[in-house]
Amino acid sequence: MDQSRKAHIISHTHWDREWYLPYEKHHVRLIELMDSLLATMEKEPEYRSFFLDGQTIIIEDYLQVRPEKKEQLEQLIRDGRIIIGPWYILQDAFLTSSEANVRNMQIGHQDAEKYGTVAKIGYFPDTFGLTGQIPQLMVQSGIDNAFFGRGVKPTGFNNTVSDGGYESSFSELMWEGPDGSKVLGILFANWYSNGNEVPVDKEEAKKFWDRKLADAEKYASTQELLYMNGCDHQPIQADLPEAIRTAKELYPDTEFIHSNFDDYLKAVREKLPQDLSSVKGELRSQRTDGWGTLVNTASARVYLKQMNQRGQTLLEKVAEPLASYASLLGREYPHHLFTYAWKTLMQNHPHDSICGCSVDEVHREMVTRFEKSAHVAENIVDDSVRVIADAVNTTAFAQYGEDPLPLVVFNTTGWSRSGTVSVELDAERLYFRDGFSIKETSRRMKDVDLSGRVLVDAQGQAIPCTVEDLGQQFGYDLPDDKFRQPYMCRRVRLTFEATIPAMGLSAYAWVKSDRKPAVTGTLFSGVRVLENELLKVDIAEDGSFTLTDKKSGQVYRDLGIYEDTGDIGNEYMYKQPDGEQPLTTKGLAATFRVLEDTPYRASVEIVHNWSIPASAEAKLDEEQRELVYYPYRKSQRSAELVPMTIRTVLSLNRSGKGVEIETTLDNRAKDHRVRALFPTDLDASFHFVDSMFEVAKRNNVPAKEWENPSNTAHQQAFVDVASEGAGLTVANLGLNEYEVLRDGRNTIAVTLLRAVGELGDWGYFPTPEAQCLGEYTVRMEVIPHQGSGIGDGAYAEAYQFQVPWTAVQTGVKEGTIAPVFTPFEWNEGSLAFSSLKVNAKTGDLMLRWYNLAGNDAELNLSTALPATGAYKSDILETEGARLELAGGGNLSLAVKPYEIVTLGVRAAR
């Protein structure tokens, strides 16, 4: 009997923690599912295994309510029957940062290892597209595979060759990242529920398996057929062993097994044909009709994306490096707090959460989680900067006599940085413990003399500075060894231009002195003209601006026009009403006001008073309730108009490489989308966009299969259009959707707001809060360059734009750290710095870069720290090949094109 055909039935449930129900309602169902799973496994040994959706958070959520089940659950995991890991949560990789994806893998491994073996399965069942560097992340995690349900055009029907636009001949393919890392890709060609609810009844089973066997064989390259027994929030099939026995009776030529991913992969690899298709880079459903890509989740509830950008950046680009420095000075690195903060943040990273495509209750709870995570990160930052600042030698400021007020500014980016910094200082404090009356305190605060002061750097040079008197303020200290210490103070805010080395610090002081700043003057060269050595900005009557790159001579016109269109789609996909012409602010007169005119920064306020349609027609509500598929909706926009005020602040710094834009929208309309337009007028057929550990290259014109008039896509920090000798980069903070328009000008359009009223997908779920009524503020930076975003520093500028400055007041004292200091120096070039943290097991400093370019690079690293060793690592921070430290603190390392490289450095503390 030939049993070459094998049906691998893998039991699972795809568990969205929150989606069409609020979290706790899904949570209750999870408890019921897990109780059923444990009971079934204890009673039925033939129910061999269950894959726990690749995310360890399910264990946390279950044991939170059922702690008494831990021993039973742990035993089943150790026995290999419940398979867990490798992730903490199933994230959306396009909307979460590079380091968030790494922390997700690290924490998932840490949690799974406590129970035994980590599943080395690259699991992406329902991710809305896949980033290009995932193969390298998998390989560096010891994973040689990726299972996914979206991202490529369906495979060739009946195993046809990979032509006609099909990206793979089979459901099995080789997926290659830009660096050359390869994994075996398994596409759920018949979805991750193709083995769901297997019948026990023979008649029903015959119909079921006749269809299912044929469906799988259409796409599979071998006779090892995969059946996923489960679906979204699917209860387990307790009678599966009986159903398998029925199938065996009906099909003696087929071997049916209750399988697992490891056994399936082993069997498939033994029979894989040599002619598997190779798919490279991003998987974004580029070869489909474009209507089902779910790409506009990048702009659903933009406020969530903004909070996520802030939370990720605060943890990975501020708190982790500062806590690492503080640990070198004796403060314990707070691994437990970081794990808690990252987990709280990552609970917002599942695709139905961060994508903004759930019911309103879900996203309200997300706001709280974002705030909770940020509060922990802020506390870590505050504690760390105090430790570091206390170690900075500020005795040079003692020469200024009466009450010098030193401060320390930190640059936690991987590039030397110049820019405008604001810091608040207490010019005088009176503690309540010293017995001052409220009246006396108030009088003394008012009498504090703020005159005659100037800001100086560590070399004694006076720095142009704006001083804002914030008046009397209440504050308090929370000492480690005493009760809280409240005080009243006289507080000021200083704003000035700082220049700080990469990952370094510089000390300044506000002192009594008659020194005068060497830099004076203004950045205004006309009524509405801002200009520094690199750039010239001419603002038109309608608030748009012309930007001249003085280095190349390239001129960019009509920048910053706003566009408004209707949106009759849903949280997943944008749909403009048929035949609608976009509204724009082109030609709409604006009002202007100078906000700042200092030697270090010029800012202009631009206000548009606009009127736009109030909503879609009533027909949209009818179409939504009747579940009309959004591409076929016919609703138009209402004739009723409502006001929308747009307040824009354009700013140019003295040393700025770009023009910063802050836009505040007072949104009173529904069912629409607002974008900012930046025409490049550059001759380019492709563009570049920041993604996870890479700057991806994408075509401006979609594939011939693409039917959707819109060709929006995901971005992280920036998008860039470039040609020979010129380029324009538009950076953003948490604005994850853009489009390069096919308008003859290669206009970069960045979505600022998208307002819709329903979830979409499989039913009708109203989401009135997704209309995003109210006031919203967004930030961007427009950075021209000379054709190479890497070589000309535009990408570095865009990455720095993501990261806030950190500054703290300190005192005059001796210290072990020089007033201008960086613990590490390296050649920048094409290497983008990604993170600095401390390894929880070894205490080693872990530093990571990635090569932006397709050329070999060399990392030359030197450290001022007493380093005792170094080694090359991976994203799981495994110690690898030892590296020679020349001269006690210098090393060189070859870096391949697009490689993610992690170094471990042992430093004496």
N, C-alpha and C positions, 0 to 999 in steps of 0.2 A: 504493500500500500504506500503510495507516494504522499508524504505529508510535507512537501516542500513549502506549501503555503502556511504561514503562521499568523494568527491574529493575536496581537499583543494588546490586551485590554488593561488600561491603566486607570485605576480609580483615583478621583481627585474631586475637588470643588474649587472653582475660581471664586475667591472671596473678596469682593469689593467691600471694604469696611463700611463704606457709606456711599450712597448713590441716590436711588429713587426713594429711599427711606433714610431718615436720620440715622446717625451712627448707632445709637442705643437700640433702635429697633432691629437693625442688622445684627447687633451684638447679641441680642436675645436669641435670634435664630442661629447664631454661631454656637452658643452654648448648647442648644438643642442638637445641633449637628454633631458636635464633638462628643456629647453624652452618648448619642446613638452609635458613633464610630467606635468608642471604647467598649461599649456593651457588645456590639457585634463582633469585634475582634476577640473579646474574651470568650464568647459563646461559640464562634465559628472559626476554627483554625484554617479552613479553606479560604476564608477571606484574607488573602495573603498580605496585601500591602495597600497603602494609601499615601498619595503624594499631597503634602499639605501646602500646595499652591506656591511653593518656592519662597515663602515669606515667614520669618520666625515671629512676627508680631501676632500671628494667630495664637501662638502659645501664650504670650502675655495676656492677650484679651481673654482667653479661656480661663487661665489660672487666676485672673483677677477676681472672677466670680466663683470659680471652682478650685480653690487652692487644695482641697482635700483629694483632688484627682491627680496631683502632681506625680506621685510615686507610680501610679498605674500608667500614666502617660509616658513618663520617662522610661519605664521598662519596655513599653512597646516601641519607643524610638530606638533604644539600645538593641532591641531584637531585630531592627531593620524593617519593621512592619509599617511604622509611620515614618515617612521620609521628610526631612526638614532642611531648610536653607536653599540656596546660599544667601538670599537677600534678607534684609529686615522688612522691607515693604516692596511691593511691585510698583515701581516709580514710572513716571513719564520722563524719559531721558532727555527729551528736547527742552523741557521746561524746568529742569533741575540742573544745578551747576555741575561742572566736572568733578569737583571735590565732594559734592553731595552724593554723586553716584559711587564714588570710592568709599565714602563713609558708610553708605548703605551696604556695600559688599563687606566691609570690615566688620561692622556691627552684626550683620547677619551671620557671619562666620563665628564671631565671638559667642553669640547666643547659642548657635547650633552646637558648637564644640562642647558646651556644658552638658549636653545630652548624649554626646557620642559623635557619630560621623556626620560631616557636612555633605549635603547633596551637591556634587559638582555638575550641576545642570544649569546651563544658561537659559533661564526661564523668562520669556516675555510673551505670555499667551495673548494678551489683549492690548499691548502697548501701541499707542497711536503713531506708528512709525519708529524706526530705529536709527540711531546716530552712527556715523561711520567708524568711530573708534571703538565700538563695542567688541569687535573681535580681539583687539589688543587688550582690553580690560578683561575679557574672558581668559585669554592665554596667561596674563599676569596673575590671574586668580587660580590657575591650575585647572581651568575648564576648557575643554576642546570642542564645545558644541553650543548651539543656540537654537532653542525651540521658540517659534514665534507664529503669530496669526495674521499680522498685517505688515505691509511695507513693499511687497513685490506684486506684480501683476500675477493673477492665477497661473499656475504652471501649465505647460503644454497639454492640451486635452489628448487623452489616450497616448501619453508619452511621446507626443510629437517633438521634433527637434526644437531647439530654442531659436525660433525665428518668428516672423510676424509680430514682433514686439514683445513676445514672451521673454521674461527674464531668466527662466529656468525651465529645462525640459521635464523636471520631476519635482516632487515635493521635497526631495533631498538635493542639496546643492552645497557648493563650497562658497563660504562667505569670507571675503578678504578685506581687511582694513587697509587704510592708506599706507601703513608702515610695512605691510606684507604679512601681518599676522593672519592666520587662517583657522577657521573653525568649520565643523560640519553643521550646516544649517538645516533644520527640519521645519518646513512650513506646514502648519495645520491647514492643509489644502481643503479639507472638509470641516474645518473649524475644530475647536478644542472640546466639542461636545458630540463628535461623530459616533461615539460609542455609548451615548447616554440612554438610560432606561432600556436595557436589553431585555426583551421579553422572555418569560419562562414558558409560556404557552407555546406548544410546538407550531401551531398554525400561524400565530403572530410572529414567532421567531423566524419561521421560514421566509415570510415577507420581509422582515427586518433585515436578515442577513443576506438575502439575495440582492437587496439594494445596497447594503453597506459594503459588502465585499466588492461589488462592481465599482462603487464610487471610489474606494481606496485604490483599487488596481488601476484606475484611470491615471493616477498621478504618481504612484510609488515606483521607484526604480528597482525594487527587489520584491520578493514574495514575503518580506517581513512587514506586515501591515499594522499600522498604529490606530488604536481606537481609544479615544479619551472618554472615560465613563464618568461624566459629571459636567456641570456647567455653572453659570453664575448662581451662587447661593444654593446650589443644588444639594438637597439631602442625599445621604449615601444610599446606594442601592444594596440593601441588606441581603437580598436574595440573589446577588450576583453569582455565587458559586452554583446555585441551582440553574441559573440561566446559562452558565457556561456548560454545564452538563447537557442541557438541552441542545445547545449548538453543536457539541461534539457528536451527539447522536444523529443530528441532521446532516452534518458535513464531515464524514469520515476522512475526506481528503484534506482537511484543514485542521491544523493543531491550534486549539484555542487555549490560551493561558492567561491567568490573572498575573500580569507582568508588572514591571517597573522600568523606569527610564534607563537604568544601567544595563539591564538584561536586553532591552530593546536595542540600545546603541551597540552593544557587543555583537548582537546578531546581525544588525544592519551593516556594520563595518566589514563583517566577513564576506558580504555579498555585494558590496557597492560596485557598480560598473565604473569603467574608466572614463566614461564620457559625461560625467556630471558637469553641469554648467557652473561657471565661476561668476559670482556676483560681487562687485566691488563697491565699497563705500556705503553711503547712506541708503537706507531703504525707506522711501517716502511715498510709495505708490505713484512714482513718476509716470508709469506707463499705463495709467488707468484713465477713466473719463473725468477724474478730478472732483466728482460730486460726493464721494464717500470717504475722503481722506481724513476727515475730522480735524483738519488743520486749524480751523477757526476757533478751536478750544484755546489756541494761543492768545486770543483776544477776548474770550469770555471772562467777565468780571476781572478787568485789568487790575483792580485794586489788590486782588490776591497775589498776582504776579509781582506787583511792586513790593508787597510785604515779604514775599518769598525772597526776592532779590536782596532786600535789606537784611533779612535773617541769615541767609547763606553767607553773605559777605561779612557780616558782623562776626560770625563764628570762624570762618576759614581764613579770612583775610585780615582780621583784626585781633580777635580774642586768642586764637591758637598761636600766632607768632609772638604776641605780647606775653602770653603765659609761658611760652618756651623760654623767652629771655629772662622772665622772672624766676623760672626754675633754676637757671644758671646762677642766680643770686641767692639761692637757698629757699625760695618759696616752693612748696610742693605743687607740682603740676596737677590740676584738678580733673583727672581723668573721669571721675564719677560724674562731675557736673557737665563735662563736655558730652559724655554719653547721654545723659538725661536731656540736655539741650538739643542735641542732634536728633535723638529719638522723637522728642516733642515736635521738632520742625518736620522731620520726615513723615510723621503721621499725616501731614498735609500733602505729601508727595505722590500718593497713588494717583493713577491717571484720572479717575473720576473726581478726585479732590482738587489737585492743583490745576487741572484742566478747566475747572469752573463749570462742570457739566453735571451738577447734582441739584437736588432741591435746596431751597433757601436755607433750611435749618442746618444742613451740612456746612454751608459756607459761613454761617454765623459762628459755628463752633470753631472753624478753621481760624478765624480772626483771633479768637482767644488763644489758640495754640501758638500762632505766630507771635503774639505778645508775650506769652509765657516763655517761649524759647529765647526771645530777644532780651527779656529781663534777666535771665540767667547769664546770657552772654555779656550783657552790659556790666553785670556784677563782677564777672571774671576780668573784664577789661579794666574796671575801676581799681580792683585789687592789684592787678599786674602793673599798671602804669605807676601806681604809688610806690611799689617796690623798686621799679626801675628808676623813676625820677629821684627817689631818695638816694640812689647810688651814683647819680650824676654829679660830677664836681662842678659846683657853681661859684667857687670862691673868687673867680675873676670879676664877679659883679659886686664884690664887697667894696671895691674902690669907689663906688658911687655914693658911699656914705649912707645917708638917711633912708632906711626902709626900701631897699631894692626889692622888687617883686619878680623873682625868676619864674620861668615856665619852661616846659620841655615839649617840643613838637615831634611827633612820631610819623614816619612814612612807612607804612606796612605793605607797600607794593614792591614789586621786584625790579623797579626802575627808579633812577634818580628822579626826583619830582620837585617841580616848582609850581606854586599856586597860592590861592588866597585862603587863609586860615582865620577862623574866628575862635577866640577863647575867652572864657569868663574868669576874672580874677577877683579875689576879695582884697580890696585895698586896706581894709581894717576889719578886725573881728572883736567882738566882746561876748565872752561866754557867760551864760546865765549863772554858772557855778561860782563866778567871782562876785556875785551879789549886787550887780548893777540894777537899778530900777528901770522900768520900761521908759519912763520919761527921760531919765539920764542917758539911757542907751540911744534913744531916738535923737536927742540933742547932739551927742557925740558923733553919731553917724553922719548927721547933717553937716557937722563942722570939719569932717575929714577933707583935707586939702589935696585935690587931685591935680593941681596946676604944676607946671614946670617939669613935667615928666616926659620922657621920650623912650621909645623901644630901641634896645640895642641887641646886637647879636654877640656871640662869644668872642668875636674879635674886636668888639667895641665900636663897630660901625652902627650909626643911627639908621633905623629902618622906618620908612613911611608907614604910618599907622593911624587908623581911625579909632577914636575912643568914644564909646557910648556909655554914659552914666546910667546905670540901671537902678540907682538909688539904694535905699535901705532894703535889705532882704533877710529873710529867716533861713537858717541852715542848721545842720547838725552833723556831728561825727558819730560813728558807731565803732568805738575802739574794740579790739579783740579781748581786752582784759578789764573793761570798765562798762558802767552803764552809759546809755546814750548821752551825748554832750551837745545840747542845743546852744545856738548862738545867734546874734544879730550881726550883720555885716554891711559894709558899703561895697557894692559890687559894680564892676565895670566890664564892658565887653570890648576887647581889642580885635581889630581886623587888620591883617597885613599880609604881605607876600612872603612866603617861606620857601627856602630851597634846602631839601633834605636828601641825603644819600639813600640809595635803595636799601630797604629793610633797616633803616637807621633812624637816628634822632639828632636833634640840634637843640641847644639851650639858648634861650633869649631872656631878657629881663626888662621890665618897665621901671625905669629909674629916674631919679631927680638928676637932671643934667641939662646943660645949655647946648649940647651937641645938636647939629641939624642934619637931617637926612640928605645924602648926596643925590638921591633920585627925587626929582620934583616934576611938576608939570601935569599934563592931562593926556588922556587917550582919545579925546574928542578932537577931530580935525575939521569938523563942520557941524552944522546944526543937528543932523542925524547921521553923522559919520564917525565911526569908531575905528581906531587904527593903532597897531603896534608894529614892531619891526617885521613881522611875518605876514600879517593879514590886514585887509581893509574891508570894512563893513559899511555899505551904504543902505540906509533904510528908506523904502519908498513910502508914498502917501498911504498905500493900502496895507502897510505893515510888513510886506515881504521885503527881502533884502538881497542885495548883490554882494557876493563875497569874492574878493580878489586875493589869490595866492601870490604874494609879492615875489616869492622865490621862483616860481615857474611862469608867472604872468597869466596863468589860467584864470578866467573869470566865470563864476557861477551865478546865474540870474534867476530871479523869481523864487528864491528859497523861502520856505516858511509860510507858504499859502496853505490855508486850511480847507479841507474838502469834507462835505457832509453828504451821505447817501442814505436811502432807506435800507432797512434790513428786515426781511420777512422770513428769515431763517430761524435758527435756534441756537442753543449754547454750543452745539457741535460745528455747525456750518453756516456761513454767511450766504444770503441770497438777496441780491438787489432786485427791486421790482422791475419787471420787464419794461424796457423802453425809457426808464428814468434817466434824466440827465443830472449828473452830480451838481450840487451847489458848491461854490467856492467863495473865498474872501477876496479873490482877485478883483481889484477895482473898488472894493468896499473901503471907504475912508475910515481911517483909524485915528485915535487920539494918542498923544505921546507925552511922556514926562521923563525927565532925567532923574534916575534914582541914585546913581553913584557917579562921582567925578573925582577920582583920586589918582595919584601917580601909579597905583598898582591895578586898578580896575575901573572900567566904565560900564554902566548899566543903564538901559533905557526901557521904560515900561510902555507897552503898546496895548491898547484896548480896542477890541472890536465889539460893537453892539449889533448882533446879527439876529435874524429871524429865520426859523426853520420849521418844517411841518411838525405838528404836535405828536404825531404817531402814525401808524399805518391805518388804513381804512378799517371799518368794522368787519369787513370781509375776512381779514386775517384771523380774527377770533373764530369765525365759522370754519375756516380751513384748518385751523389747529385742532378744533374739537372733532372734526371729521377725519383727522389723521391724514390729511393730504400731504404726500411726500413733498418736502420743501422745494425741490427744483420745479415742481409743477404748480406752485401757488401763483395766483393771479392778482392778489391784492396790490393796490397802489398806496401811496402816502395820502394822508388826510390833507384837506384844503385849509384846515385850521393851522395857524402859525403860533409859535411861542418864542419868546426871546431867549437867546443864548449869548451870554457875555463871555468873551475869551480874553483873558489877561495874559499877555506874553511879556517876559522879561528877557531881553537879549543882553548878554554880558561878555566882555572881552577882557582878559587878564593881560597884564603887561608882558608876561612871558608865555602867554597862551598860544597853543598850536591850533586851537579851535574856538568856535563861537558857542557859548553855552546858552541853552534855551530852557526857560522854565515857563510852562503853560498851565494856566488854571482855567478849567471849563466849569461854567455853571450850567449843568445839564438839567433841563426841564422837559425834554422830549423823550419819546419812547420809540423803539423799533428803528434804530438808525446806527450809523457808524461815522466816527470822526477820525480823519487822518491828517497828518502833516506831510506836505509834499516838498521834495527836494530834487528838482530837475538837475541832472548832471551834464547833459548835452555832450556826453563822451561816447565815442565809437567803441562799443564793447558788446560782444555777444554773450558774455557770461559775467558773473559777479562773484564776490566772496562774502562769506557770512560766518560769524563766530558761532561755533557749536561746541560739543563736548570734546575737550582736548584737541581741537583742530579748528582751522579756518577752512571751511568747506567751499569748494568751487561749484557753482550751480549755473545752469543755462538760464538766460533771460527769457527765452521762448520755450514753452513746455513741449512735450512730445506730441506727435500727431494725434494720438489717442485722446488727448486732453480736450474736453468739451466745455468745462466750466469757464465762463468768461473771466473769473477771478483766478489768479495764480499766486495767492498769498502763501507764505512759508514761515517757518520758525527761525528765530534768531535768539542768540544770547546777548552778548555785549554790543554787537555792532553789525552793520552791513556795509559793503564797500563796492563801488563801481570804479573801475580803473581802466585806463588805456595807456598808450605809450606816452610817458612823461607827465601824466596827470591822473589824479584820482580823488574821489570824494567819499569819505567815511562818515556815516551817521551813527553815533553811539547813543545808547539809551540806558535808562534805569528801569528794568522790569517791564519793558514794552516788547513782548516776545513775538509780535507779528509784524511782517513787512511785506511789501511787494515791489518788484522792479517793473514798472509799468511799460507796456508795449505801446508807447505814445509818441515814438520818434525822438524822445529826449532822454530815454533811460532814467526816468524819474524814480527816485527812491521814495516810496510811500510808507510811512510808519503809522500803524494804528494806535490812536490815543484812547479811544473809548468805543466799545460796541455794546449796544443796548438791545436786549431781546427779552421775550416774555415767556419762553417755555424751554424745558429741558431738551425735548426731542427724543430721538431713538425709537423705542418700541411702544410708546404710548403717549398719552397726553398728561404732562406734569407741568402745571403752571409755575413759573418762577418770577413773580413780580419784582423781586429784589435784583434780578439780573438786568433790569432796566437801568440800573446805576444812576438813579436820580440824585441830584445834589451836586456838590462841588468836588472836583477832582484836580489834583496837580500832578503833572508829569515833567520829567527832565530829559533833555537830549543835549548832545554836543555834535556840531558839524565840523569835521576836520579835513581840510584839503591836504593833499600830498602830491609828490612828484611821480607817482606811478607805481611805487612799491610801498604798500602799507606796512610791510615788515621793515624794510631798509630805511624808510623815511620816518619811522617812529609813530605813524598814525595809529597802528594797532596798540602799541604800548600806551599811547595817550588815551585810547578808548578803554583799555583795561584799567588804567588808573582812575578814569572817570567813575568806575564802579565803586571805588573804595573811599570811605570818608577819612578825613584827617583825624588824628587823635592828638589832643593836647591836654596838659595838666599843669596846675600851679605847683610850685615846690618852694624850697627855702634856700638860703645861702648856707652851704656846707661843703665839707670835704667829701670826696667820693672816688670810687674806683673806676668810674666810667668817664671818659673824656666828654667835654661839652658838645663835640661833634663826633659821632661814633656810629659804626655799623659792624656787627659781628661777622658778616660775610660779605665778600665781594666776588663778582664773577663777570665774565664777558657776556653782554646781553645778546646782540646779534639776533638770530632767529629763535633763540630760546626764551620761551615765555615762562616766568616763574609762577608756580601754582600754589604751593603750600609749604608751611613750616609748622611742625608739631612734634610732640614727644611720644615715643613708643611706650605703650603701657607696660610691656613686659621687661624691656631692657633699659628704659630710660634714655635711649639714644635719641638725638635730634634727627628727625626725618624731613628731608628737603626734596621737593619735586619740581621738575621742569618738563616742558614738552616742546618738541621742535616744530615750529610753525611751517617750516619750509620743506621742500622736496629734495633738499641737498644735505649731505653730511655736515655735521657741525661738531665743534669741540667745546666742551664745558671746561673752563679753567676757573677753578674755585680756590679762593684763599680765605682763611679765617683768622681773626685776631684772638680766637678762643684757644685755650690750652687743649687742643684736640689730641686724643690718644689713639685714634683709629678711625677708619672709614671703610665703607663697603657699598657695593651696588645692591639695590633691593628691588622689590616689586610693589604693587599697590597694596598687598597684604602685609608689607613691611617685613618680609622674610629676609634674613641675612643671606647675602649672596657673596659674590667674588670680592675679596679684599682689595682695597685700592691703596696705592702707595701715597703717603703724605710726605711730600718733599719739604724740607726746611721746617718741619713741625706743623705746617698748616696749609700746604698747597697741594692740589691734585689736578690732574687732567683726565678727561674721560671723553672718548669718542661717542657721539650721539647720532644714530641713524636718522634718515628722513622720517619725520612725523612720529618719532619715538617718544614715549612717555618714560622718563627716567627718574628714579627715586634713589636718593643717597641716604645712607645712615651715617651719622657722625657721632663718635663718642667724645664727649667733652668733660673735662674735670669740673666738678662743682665745688 
